[in-house]
């Protein structure tokens, strides 16, 4: 049997309308420069967590921050939460370096994420 327990929140992505302005604010808040800095994503590694800024392009497809729970088996955990009443929003996909991410909504429409590092 696969261990499908979570390892805690590993990543929190914040949607932003102006990436440059948000980067300045988060750099001041966190007191360190971003470890990932591109036109489509800015990311900080702080205290064992990853804080990411994602430009919305003027659209609010992601209206609030999304916390990504670290799991050893993303497929098993997604099956477990959907069996309990969640709805898949974005199925697992590789975002580089063997990292898989997926999102789902709880019964109230809150978006939650899962991340698996291989």
BALODO-138289 format. One record per residue: residue in one letter; x negated, y, z negated of N, C-alpha, C, O, CB in turn. Coordinates in steps of 0.001 Angstrom, whole numbers, m for minus. Glycine has a CB too. Layout:
BEGIN
+--------+---------+---------+---------+---------+---------+---------+---------+---------+---------+---------+---------+---------+---------+---------+---------+
| residu |      nx |      ny |      nz |     cax |     cay |     caz |      cx |      cy |      cz |      ox |      oy |      oz |     cbx |     cby |     cbz |
+--------+---------+---------+---------+---------+---------+---------+---------+---------+---------+---------+---------+---------+---------+---------+---------+
|      A |       X |       Y |       Z |       X |       Y |       Z |       X |       Y |       Z |       X |       Y |       Z |       X |       Y |       Z |
...
+--------+---------+---------+---------+---------+---------+---------+---------+---------+---------+---------+---------+---------+---------+---------+---------+
***
This chain:
BEGIN
+--------+---------+---------+---------+---------+---------+---------+---------+---------+---------+---------+---------+---------+---------+---------+---------+
| residu |      nx |      ny |      nz |     cax |     cay |     caz |      cx |      cy |      cz |      ox |      oy |      oz |     cbx |     cby |     cbz |
+--------+---------+---------+---------+---------+---------+---------+---------+---------+---------+---------+---------+---------+---------+---------+---------+
|      X |    m845 |   m1173 |       0 |       0 |       0 |       0 |    m897 |    1246 |       0 |   m1892 |    1317 |    m722 |     965 |      m7 |   m1227 |
|      X |    m521 |    2211 |     819 |   m1301 |    3433 |     951 |    m961 |    4404 |    m161 |     206 |    4569 |    m516 |   m1062 |    4082 |    2309 |
|      X |   m1989 |    5050 |    m714 |   m1778 |    6076 |   m1724 |   m1295 |    7330 |   m1014 |   m2032 |    7905 |    m213 |   m3082 |    6353 |   m2546 |
|      X |     m73 |    7765 |   m1290 |     463 |    8951 |    m620 |     662 |   10101 |   m1596 |    1419 |   11030 |   m1316 |    1784 |    8620 |      66 |
|      X |     m19 |   10042 |   m2749 |      98 |   11135 |   m3710 |    m655 |   12362 |   m3189 |   m1616 |   12236 |   m2431 |    m448 |   10707 |   m5101 |
|      X |    m212 |   13531 |   m3599 |    m880 |   14745 |   m3157 |   m2093 |   15026 |   m4025 |   m2197 |   14549 |   m5155 |      82 |   15933 |   m3186 |
|      X |   m2999 |   15802 |   m3479 |   m4212 |   16194 |   m4188 |   m4152 |   17677 |   m4574 |   m5175 |   18276 |   m4904 |   m5458 |   15913 |   m3320 |
|      X |   m2963 |   18259 |   m4531 |   m2782 |   19665 |   m4869 |   m2741 |   20549 |   m3635 |   m2939 |   20081 |   m2513 |   m3887 |   20124 |   m5789 |
|      X |   m2485 |   21819 |   m3853 |   m2439 |   22772 |   m2746 |   m3871 |   23090 |   m2335 |   m4692 |   23493 |   m3159 |   m1663 |   24075 |   m3143 |
|      X |   m4154 |   22904 |   m1065 |   m5497 |   23121 |    m558 |   m5578 |   24378 |     305 |   m6601 |   25062 |     313 |   m5953 |   21913 |     236 |
|      X |   m4509 |   24681 |    1026 |   m4505 |   25787 |    1986 |   m3224 |   26588 |    1827 |   m2142 |   26021 |    1675 |   m4646 |   25265 |    3441 |
|      X |   m3350 |   27913 |    1862 |   m2180 |   28787 |    1909 |   m2385 |   29726 |    3090 |   m3365 |   30469 |    3137 |   m1980 |   29586 |     552 |
|      X |   m1454 |   29691 |    4045 |   m1524 |   30557 |    5219 |    m543 |   31705 |    5060 |     627 |   31505 |    4735 |   m1228 |   29764 |    6513 |
|      X |   m1044 |   32916 |    5297 |    m229 |   34124 |    5177 |       6 |   34700 |    6574 |    m959 |   34988 |    7281 |    m918 |   35179 |    4245 |
|      X |    1263 |   34874 |    6989 |    1543 |   35515 |    8273 |    1281 |   37015 |    8153 |    1654 |   37631 |    7155 |    3011 |   35245 |    8725 |
|      X |     642 |   37604 |    9163 |     337 |   39033 |    9130 |     654 |   39666 |   10483 |     495 |   39033 |   11527 |   m1145 |   39268 |    8756 |
|      X |    1100 |   40908 |   10453 |    1419 |   41612 |   11695 |     200 |   42323 |   12274 |     138 |   42554 |   13482 |    2535 |   42617 |   11455 |
|      X |    m773 |   42674 |   11427 |   m1987 |   43360 |   11866 |   m3175 |   42656 |   11214 |   m3467 |   42861 |   10036 |   m1954 |   44895 |   11495 |
|      X |   m3848 |   41827 |   11998 |   m4914 |   40981 |   11459 |   m6073 |   41809 |   10887 |   m6600 |   41473 |    9826 |   m5435 |   40044 |   12549 |
|      X |   m6472 |   42876 |   11568 |   m7603 |   43686 |   11100 |   m7297 |   44349 |    9762 |   m8141 |   44355 |    8866 |   m7960 |   44752 |   12138 |
|      X |   m6102 |   44904 |    9622 |   m5725 |   45549 |    8371 |   m5611 |   44522 |    7251 |   m6078 |   44756 |    6137 |   m4404 |   46307 |    8534 |
|      X |   m4988 |   43383 |    7552 |   m4852 |   42334 |    6537 |   m6224 |   41818 |    6116 |   m6450 |   41559 |    4935 |   m3985 |   41173 |    7067 |
|      X |   m7138 |   41667 |    7068 |   m8486 |   41194 |    6744 |   m9157 |   42145 |    5756 |   m9802 |   41697 |    4809 |   m9341 |   41061 |    8026 |
|      X |   m9012 |   43443 |    5966 |   m9609 |   44424 |    5049 |   m9028 |   44282 |    3649 |   m9763 |   44332 |    2663 |   m9387 |   45856 |    5569 |
|      X |   m7715 |   44105 |    3556 |   m7051 |   43981 |    2261 |   m7478 |   42695 |    1556 |   m7821 |   42733 |     375 |   m5522 |   44011 |    2436 |
|      X |   m7464 |   41566 |    2249 |   m7810 |   40295 |    1619 |   m9295 |   40225 |    1270 |   m9666 |   39609 |     271 |   m7436 |   39136 |    2537 |
|      X |  m10152 |   40852 |    2087 |  m11578 |   40898 |    1762 |  m11791 |   41681 |     474 |  m12585 |   41287 |    m380 |  m12386 |   41530 |    2920 |
|      X |  m11071 |   42803 |     342 |  m11164 |   43594 |    m896 |  m10615 |   42808 |   m2080 |  m11209 |   42816 |   m3158 |  m10400 |   44929 |    m748 |
|      X |   m9496 |   42134 |   m1889 |   m8873 |   41359 |   m2965 |   m9785 |   40228 |   m3431 |   m9990 |   40047 |   m4631 |   m7528 |   40790 |   m2503 |
|      X |  m10327 |   39475 |   m2490 |  m11093 |   38274 |   m2823 |  m12561 |   38563 |   m3132 |  m13233 |   37758 |   m3776 |  m11007 |   37288 |   m1688 |
|      X |  m13053 |   39704 |   m2676 |  m14420 |   40100 |   m2976 |  m15492 |   39376 |   m2183 |  m16667 |   39406 |   m2547 |  m14673 |   39896 |   m4399 |
|      X |  m15085 |   38716 |   m1084 |  m16037 |   38017 |    m219 |  m15613 |   38218 |    1235 |  m14439 |   38468 |    1509 |  m16113 |   36491 |    m575 |
|      X |  m16561 |   38110 |    2168 |  m16181 |   38179 |    3578 |  m15518 |   36870 |    4006 |  m15702 |   35841 |    3356 |  m17415 |   38475 |    4464 |
|      X |  m14759 |   36903 |    5079 |  m14132 |   35664 |    5553 |  m15176 |   34675 |    6072 |  m16201 |   35075 |    6624 |  m13109 |   35973 |    6657 |
|      X |  m14908 |   33389 |    5890 |  m15780 |   32350 |    6415 |  m15414 |   32016 |    7865 |  m16260 |   31546 |    8627 |  m15699 |   31090 |    5538 |
|      X |  m14169 |   32255 |    8242 |  m13707 |   32090 |    9627 |  m13131 |   33435 |   10041 |  m12275 |   33985 |    9348 |  m12630 |   30915 |    9772 |
|      X |  m13597 |   33969 |   11169 |  m13169 |   35304 |   11578 |  m13061 |   35363 |   13093 |  m14063 |   35503 |   13795 |  m14150 |   36382 |   11060 |
|      X |  m11834 |   35256 |   13588 |  m11602 |   35318 |   15031 |  m10370 |   36168 |   15306 |   m9732 |   36663 |   14377 |  m11432 |   33894 |   15632 |
|      X |  m10040 |   36334 |   16565 |   m8879 |   37148 |   16944 |   m7555 |   36448 |   16646 |   m6499 |   37080 |   16669 |   m8948 |   37495 |   18421 |
|      X |   m7607 |   35153 |   16368 |   m6375 |   34398 |   16120 |   m6288 |   33805 |   14709 |   m5278 |   33197 |   14354 |   m6257 |   33290 |   17128 |
|      X |   m7342 |   33980 |   13906 |   m7320 |   33402 |   12562 |   m8455 |   33978 |   11732 |   m9576 |   34124 |   12218 |   m7425 |   31862 |   12622 |
|      X |   m8162 |   34306 |   10477 |   m9182 |   34726 |    9520 |   m8996 |   33859 |    8284 |   m7886 |   33749 |    7763 |   m9076 |   36272 |    9175 |
|      X |  m10080 |   33240 |    7809 |   m9957 |   32328 |    6672 |  m11025 |   32540 |    5627 |  m12178 |   32841 |    5935 |  m10005 |   30914 |    7143 |
|      X |  m10612 |   32373 |    4373 |  m11488 |   32537 |    3212 |  m11479 |   31256 |    2396 |  m10431 |   30630 |    2240 |  m11046 |   33745 |    2341 |
|      X |  m12633 |   30858 |    1873 |  m12726 |   29730 |     951 |  m13025 |   30286 |    m427 |  m14103 |   30831 |    m668 |  m13821 |   28701 |    1399 |
|      X |  m12055 |   30144 |   m1339 |  m12170 |   30746 |   m2670 |  m11694 |   29748 |   m3726 |  m10567 |   29258 |   m3656 |  m11348 |   32067 |   m2756 |
|      X |  m12535 |   29453 |   m4682 |  m12139 |   28616 |   m5806 |  m11548 |   27275 |   m5418 |  m10614 |   26803 |   m6066 |  m11167 |   29342 |   m6632 |
|      X |  m12077 |   26650 |   m4366 |  m11574 |   25341 |   m3950 |  m10330 |   25396 |   m3086 |   m9789 |   24353 |   m2720 |  m11289 |   24520 |   m5145 |
|      X |   m9864 |   26593 |   m2752 |   m8703 |   26736 |   m1870 |   m9106 |   27504 |    m622 |  m10086 |   28249 |    m619 |   m7534 |   27454 |   m2597 |
|      X |   m8338 |   27308 |     426 |   m8547 |   28048 |    1662 |   m7364 |   28993 |    1842 |   m6210 |   28562 |    1844 |   m8703 |   27083 |    2893 |
|      X |   m7655 |   30276 |    1993 |   m6640 |   31298 |    2222 |   m6782 |   31737 |    3669 |   m7842 |   32219 |    4069 |   m6789 |   32516 |    1226 |
|      X |   m5729 |   31577 |    4457 |   m5793 |   31919 |    5871 |   m4827 |   33020 |    6243 |   m3734 |   33120 |    5687 |   m5518 |   30707 |    6707 |
|      X |   m5245 |   33855 |    7199 |   m4397 |   34908 |    7749 |   m4088 |   34533 |    9196 |   m4995 |   34294 |    9994 |   m5089 |   36325 |    7653 |
|      X |   m2800 |   34486 |    9521 |   m2353 |   34058 |   10836 |   m1541 |   35189 |   11455 |    m506 |   35571 |   10908 |   m1519 |   32742 |   10752 |
|      X |   m1997 |   35741 |   12605 |   m1225 |   36822 |   13224 |     113 |   36305 |   13760 |     187 |   35228 |   14352 |   m2033 |   37473 |   14361 |
|      X |    1151 |   37084 |   13543 |    2490 |   36673 |   13981 |    2823 |   37183 |   15370 |    3830 |   36776 |   15948 |    3535 |   37163 |   13001 |
|      X |    1996 |   38070 |   15920 |    2274 |   38617 |   17249 |    3564 |   39407 |   17272 |    4238 |   39469 |   18300 |    2340 |   37506 |   18273 |
|      X |    3916 |   40014 |   16145 |    5147 |   40793 |   16080 |    6373 |   39950 |   15808 |    7451 |   40489 |   15561 |    5339 |   41543 |   17353 |
|      X |    6226 |   38625 |   15848 |    7356 |   37741 |   15585 |    7211 |   37162 |   14194 |    6096 |   36914 |   13735 |    7449 |   36613 |   16645 |
|      X |    8298 |   36951 |   13538 |    8264 |   36398 |   12190 |    8696 |   34932 |   12203 |    9637 |   34547 |   11509 |    9165 |   37215 |   11249 |
|      X |    7991 |   34112 |   13008 |    8325 |   32684 |   13020 |    7961 |   32048 |   11683 |    8530 |   31026 |   11300 |    7594 |   31958 |   14175 |
|      X |    7022 |   32652 |   10983 |    6615 |   32199 |    9670 |    6792 |   33420 |    8770 |    5923 |   34291 |    8730 |    5116 |   31630 |    9654 |
|      X |    7905 |   33488 |    8053 |    8267 |   34700 |    7320 |    7568 |   34853 |    5973 |    7521 |   35956 |    5429 |    9737 |   34722 |    7106 |
|      X |    7035 |   33791 |    5438 |    6373 |   33879 |    4137 |    5175 |   32936 |    4129 |    5049 |   32090 |    5015 |    7361 |   33534 |    2977 |
|      X |    4301 |   33071 |    3145 |    3149 |   32163 |    3092 |    3592 |   30701 |    3042 |    4644 |   30372 |    2494 |    2274 |   32485 |    1873 |
|      X |    2774 |   29841 |    3623 |    3042 |   28403 |    3601 |    1894 |   27718 |    2877 |     733 |   27849 |    3265 |    3217 |   27828 |    5050 |
|      X |    2230 |   26986 |    1818 |    1246 |   26223 |    1055 |    1111 |   24846 |    1697 |    2109 |   24191 |    1999 |    1656 |   26107 |    m455 |
|      X |    m134 |   24414 |    1902 |    m412 |   23109 |    2492 |    m950 |   22179 |    1416 |   m2009 |   22423 |     838 |   m1418 |   23230 |    3667 |
|      X |    m210 |   21114 |    1155 |    m588 |   20128 |     146 |   m1552 |   19124 |     768 |   m1304 |   18593 |    1850 |     667 |   19407 |    m430 |
|      X |   m2640 |   18878 |      78 |   m3666 |   17943 |     513 |   m3190 |   16522 |     232 |   m2884 |   16176 |    m910 |   m5020 |   18228 |    m197 |
|      X |   m3130 |   15701 |    1282 |   m2676 |   14311 |    1132 |   m3648 |   13369 |    1836 |   m4284 |   13755 |    2817 |   m1240 |   14131 |    1703 |
|      X |   m3766 |   12148 |    1346 |   m4675 |   11186 |    1971 |   m4099 |   10566 |    3248 |   m4857 |   10099 |    4098 |   m5011 |   10088 |     984 |
|      X |   m2765 |   10557 |    3396 |   m2115 |    9949 |    4562 |    m926 |   10819 |    4958 |     152 |   10708 |    4374 |   m1658 |    8475 |    4260 |
|      X |   m1123 |   11674 |    5940 |    m109 |   12646 |    6321 |    1153 |   11981 |    6875 |    2266 |   12432 |    6601 |    m677 |   13606 |    7347 |
|      X |     981 |   10918 |    7648 |    2145 |   10216 |    8216 |    2997 |    9597 |    7109 |    4224 |    9693 |    7141 |    1688 |    9118 |    9210 |
|      X |    2350 |    8962 |    6131 |    3084 |    8333 |    5032 |    3816 |    9374 |    4195 |    4973 |    9173 |    3826 |    2132 |    7524 |    4147 |
|      X |    3149 |   10485 |    3894 |    3785 |   11513 |    3077 |    4933 |   12164 |    3833 |    5970 |   12450 |    3237 |    2764 |   12572 |    2651 |
|      X |    4775 |   12407 |    5137 |    5851 |   12990 |    5929 |    7057 |   12056 |    5971 |    8200 |   12505 |    5893 |    5365 |   13297 |    7352 |
|      X |    6801 |   10770 |    6094 |    7898 |    9790 |    6077 |    8596 |    9793 |    4724 |    9821 |    9703 |    4647 |    7370 |    8374 |    6399 |
|      X |    7810 |    9897 |    3663 |    8367 |    9895 |    2306 |    9260 |   11119 |    2064 |   10361 |   10987 |    1530 |    7232 |    9859 |    1267 |
|      X |    8786 |   12309 |    2456 |    9586 |   13513 |    2197 |   10809 |   13597 |    3107 |   11846 |   14115 |    2691 |    8728 |   14760 |    2376 |
|      X |   10710 |   13100 |    4339 |   11895 |   13124 |    5211 |   12929 |   12110 |    4721 |   14130 |   12364 |    4808 |   11500 |   12821 |    6686 |
|      X |   12479 |   10977 |    4212 |   13422 |   10005 |    3647 |   14150 |   10591 |    2439 |   15276 |   10202 |    2131 |   12687 |    8712 |    3245 |
|      X |   13490 |   11532 |    1759 |   14094 |   12164 |     579 |   14972 |   13360 |     926 |   15598 |   13938 |      38 |   13012 |   12602 |    m378 |
|      X |   15032 |   13747 |    2214 |   15917 |   14843 |    2606 |   15267 |   16024 |    3290 |   15961 |   16972 |    3657 |   16605 |   15327 |    1434 |
|      X |   13942 |   15999 |    3475 |   13258 |   17081 |    4184 |   13434 |   16912 |    5695 |   13811 |   15840 |    6170 |   11752 |   17112 |    3814 |
|      X |   13159 |   17976 |    6436 |   13248 |   17959 |    7895 |   11901 |   18370 |    8480 |   11331 |   19386 |    8081 |   14382 |   18902 |    8401 |
|      X |   11396 |   17586 |    9419 |   10122 |   17913 |   10056 |   10279 |   19202 |   10854 |   11202 |   19335 |   11656 |    9639 |   16752 |   10973 |
|      X |    9382 |   20139 |   10631 |    9354 |   21387 |   11396 |    8318 |   21268 |   12509 |    8629 |   21503 |   13676 |    9036 |   22603 |   10475 |
|      X |    7073 |   20899 |   12145 |    6005 |   20660 |   13105 |    5367 |   19320 |   12776 |    4852 |   19144 |   11671 |    4948 |   21812 |   13084 |
|      X |    5386 |   18370 |   13706 |    4779 |   17064 |   13433 |    3262 |   17188 |   13300 |    2692 |   18210 |   13681 |    5134 |   16060 |   14547 |
|      X |    2607 |   16162 |   12765 |    1159 |   16219 |   12591 |     432 |   16522 |   13897 |     752 |   15982 |   14955 |     656 |   14912 |   12018 |
|      X |    m565 |   17412 |   13781 |   m1403 |   17729 |   14930 |   m2819 |   17993 |   14435 |   m3022 |   18441 |   13306 |    m846 |   18957 |   15718 |
|      X |   m3789 |   17712 |   15286 |   m5194 |   17926 |   14954 |   m5525 |   19386 |   15230 |   m5320 |   19870 |   16343 |   m6129 |   16968 |   15771 |
|      X |   m6034 |   20089 |   14224 |   m6393 |   21498 |   14383 |   m7908 |   21677 |   14449 |   m8413 |   22791 |   14310 |   m5816 |   22329 |   13231 |
|      X |   m8621 |   20591 |   14659 |  m10073 |   20645 |   14802 |  m10805 |   20002 |   13645 |  m10349 |   20039 |   12502 |  m10519 |   22063 |   14942 |
|      X |  m11916 |   19427 |   13948 |  m12742 |   18802 |   12924 |  m12087 |   17620 |   12237 |  m12478 |   17263 |   11126 |  m13110 |   19807 |   11907 |
|      X |  m11099 |   17004 |   12873 |  m10414 |   15868 |   12274 |   m9349 |   16237 |   11260 |   m8773 |   15357 |   10621 |  m11400 |   14991 |   11629 |
|      X |   m9076 |   17529 |   11102 |   m8048 |   17967 |   10149 |   m6677 |   17892 |   10818 |   m6463 |   18439 |   11900 |   m8335 |   19419 |    9640 |
|      X |   m5760 |   17205 |   10150 |   m4383 |   17106 |   10618 |   m3497 |   17989 |    9745 |   m3670 |   18036 |    8527 |   m3889 |   15632 |   10596 |
|      X |   m2554 |   18685 |   10365 |   m1590 |   19488 |    9627 |    m193 |   19205 |   10149 |     m17 |   18827 |   11308 |   m1920 |   20991 |    9737 |
|      X |     797 |   19390 |    9289 |    2201 |   19251 |    9643 |    2997 |   20144 |    8707 |    2542 |   20460 |    7608 |    2676 |   17758 |    9554 |
|      X |    4176 |   20547 |    9137 |    5058 |   21306 |    8254 |    6439 |   20675 |    8254 |    6847 |   20010 |    9206 |    5138 |   22789 |    8686 |
|      X |    7145 |   20906 |    7153 |    8513 |   20437 |    7023 |    9288 |   21449 |    6198 |    8703 |   22305 |    5534 |    8570 |   19024 |    6376 |
|      X |   10608 |   21343 |    6245 |   11443 |   22213 |    5421 |   12157 |   21380 |    4379 |   12567 |   20248 |    4634 |   12461 |   22993 |    6283 |
|      X |   12296 |   21961 |    3200 |   13074 |   21296 |    2160 |   14552 |   21550 |    2446 |   14862 |   22276 |    3391 |   12674 |   21805 |     726 |
|      X |   15476 |   20982 |    1668 |   16900 |   21155 |    1941 |   17388 |   22613 |    1923 |   18458 |   22912 |    2451 |   17680 |   20372 |     946 |
|      X |   16604 |   23522 |    1314 |   16986 |   24930 |    1286 |   16306 |   25746 |    2368 |   16469 |   26965 |    2412 |   16668 |   25518 |     m54 |
|      X |   15545 |   25095 |    3245 |   14896 |   25795 |    4344 |   13511 |   26335 |    4038 |   12911 |   26988 |    4891 |   15746 |   26903 |    4774 |
|      X |   12984 |   26081 |    2842 |   11623 |   26506 |    2518 |   10627 |   25677 |    3320 |   10766 |   24458 |    3417 |   11345 |   26373 |     997 |
|      X |    9630 |   26334 |    3890 |    8631 |   25643 |    4688 |    7466 |   25227 |    3789 |    6923 |   26036 |    3037 |    8139 |   26540 |    5855 |
|      X |    7098 |   23959 |    3884 |    5976 |   23387 |    3145 |    5047 |   22709 |    4146 |    5494 |   22230 |    5188 |    6467 |   22374 |    2051 |
|      X |    3762 |   22669 |    3831 |    2806 |   22069 |    4739 |    2072 |   20907 |    4102 |    1974 |   20787 |    2881 |    1822 |   23101 |    5209 |
|      X |    1557 |   20052 |    4984 |     708 |   18938 |    4573 |    m590 |   19033 |    5363 |    m577 |   19400 |    6538 |    1419 |   17552 |    4803 |
|      X |   m1708 |   18707 |    4728 |   m3003 |   18685 |    5397 |   m3717 |   17408 |    5005 |   m3700 |   16992 |    3846 |   m3855 |   19939 |    5035 |
|      X |   m4357 |   16784 |    6016 |   m5162 |   15578 |    5788 |   m6498 |   15779 |    6480 |   m6555 |   16032 |    7683 |   m4438 |   14282 |    6317 |
|      X |   m7577 |   15664 |    5705 |   m8922 |   15727 |    6279 |   m9400 |   14306 |    6476 |   m9305 |   13472 |    5576 |   m9910 |   16538 |    5367 |
|      X |   m9912 |   14041 |    7654 |  m10359 |   12676 |    7966 |  m11833 |   12535 |    7787 |  m12381 |   11454 |    8006 |   m9983 |   12293 |    9376 |
+--------+---------+---------+---------+---------+---------+---------+---------+---------+---------+---------+---------+---------+---------+---------+---------+
***
